[in-house]
C-alpha cells in the first residue's frame, strides 16, 4: 500500500480528477494548499505599498492505493497536471508527486484493516 | 409664533395660483431629485449583484468597473450625452442632434433654476435624473463580460457607448425624435435603457468568448456545460433588493412630476410586476431545474422590473402582474437557452435586460390601455434600436479586440482579474477553493 500525495495547480484538479475516475481510482482527499517552489511569486499593490506574494495557491491530493494502482494514479496526474509550457513539456508550478509507504489502513465503519480496506 | 402670523397673512393675500404653482414645482422637483438618488443606489445594486454571482477572485475587478462606470457615465453625460439626447436643434430631423459646439458640456449657469425650464422641475434636476439613467445602460454590459475582459478596453467601450450610442437611441424617443413622432411608447426605458445595455452585453459576451472551463467536451466528444458558481448569494440578494428599491425612482421618477395619481400607480405596477416575476421564475426553475434556484428567482425580480418598465404608466395592474410573470418565466428559459448557445453571461444580464426589455416593450403593444399604442410601432422601436446598438457595439468591441485586445491571458484568468488587473485581492486573509 502506498500513500500518494500530489500538489498540483488548482485548474488542473478537474481534468486530473476525471482521469483518476477513468483509471478506477475513485477515492481521494482534496485540500487547499499554499506553497512555494521553482515558480516565482508575484507582486500585489495595496494603497501604494508593494506586497510580495511568494506562497501560491495549489491543491493537494491525497490518495491511498494498493500497489497495482500506483502507476495508473501517477500517470493520470502526470498527463493532466503537466501544462503545455514554453517547450510543450510542462512548466514550473505544475507541482510534485510524493509516494510514501503506507503502513496500514483501517476502515472505520467495519474495522477492516489492510489492502482490502483501501479499495 | 404670533409674530409670524403677519407675513403668512401677506402670503395668503398673494394670488392663489402663484402659491399653488410654487408648491407644485417644489413637490415635483423634489420628487425628481429623490428619484435620481434612488436610481443612483441601483449602481450599488448592480455592483453587489455582479460581485455575488461571480467568483471571489474577480471581486475587486467587478467593484472597480462598477465604480468607474458610474463616474465615466456621469461625466460623459455632462460632456456630451445630455445635449445629444435632448437636442435643441437637429442636424437630421428626428435622427441626429445638430453637431455644433453647443453639443458639448451642459449649461454652466444658474439661470434655469426656476419654472421657466419646465413647470415640473429645474434644468439641473432633469440633468441629474437622466445622467443616472445613462450610467445604468453601461453598467448592464459589465456583468455579461465579467471575469475575462481587460479593464482598459472595457472602460473605453463603456465611455463611448454611454457618451454616443445611448444618447443617440434616447434622442429618437425621449429627445422628441422620429420614434416619438411615430407613437412608440417606452415609459422608463425597457428598450432605451435596458435593451441598449443588453445589446452591448450580447456583443461583448460573443466577442470575448466563454470563460475558461465553462463549456467542455468529455472524452467521448459530448459537450458539457460546467456551472461556474457565484461566490456570495448574500451579496447577490442584497444587490437585487437594492435594484428593486432603486426602481421606485427609475419608474416612479420617469413620470417626470410628482403627479399623485400616476406616481402612485407606477409604484404599484412596478412592484407587483417584480413580485410576479420572482414567483414565475421560482416556479419555472422549480419545474425546469427540479429545484428552486435562488439566483433564478433574483433574476426573475429584475426580469419583472425590466418588463414593466416600458408600460408602467399605461397598462392595468392585472396586466402588469401578467407582464411581470411572463418576464419571470422568460428569463429562466432564456438563461438556459444562452447556455445552450454557449454564450457565457455570468450574471444573466442579456436575458434580464435584453430579452425582457424586448418583451416589456412589445407587451405595451398588447396590454396598453391607450388606443394610440400599437404592437407594430413597438416592434419598430425594438428593431430600430437593435439596428443601431448591434453594429455599434460589435464594431466597438471588434476594433478594441483587433488593436489592443479585450481578453485577459489564460494565466491571468485562472489566477483572477483581481491580481492580474489590480494586484489586489478582494478578500485578503481568506482562502478560497478555486479550481477553475
Interface residues (C-beta under 8 A of the other chain):
Chain A: X9 X10 X11 X13 X14 X18 X22 X32 X34 X42 X43 X44 X45 X46 X57 X59
Chain B: X212 X213 X219 X226 X414 X419 X422 X423 X424 X425 X428 X431 X433 X434 X435 X436
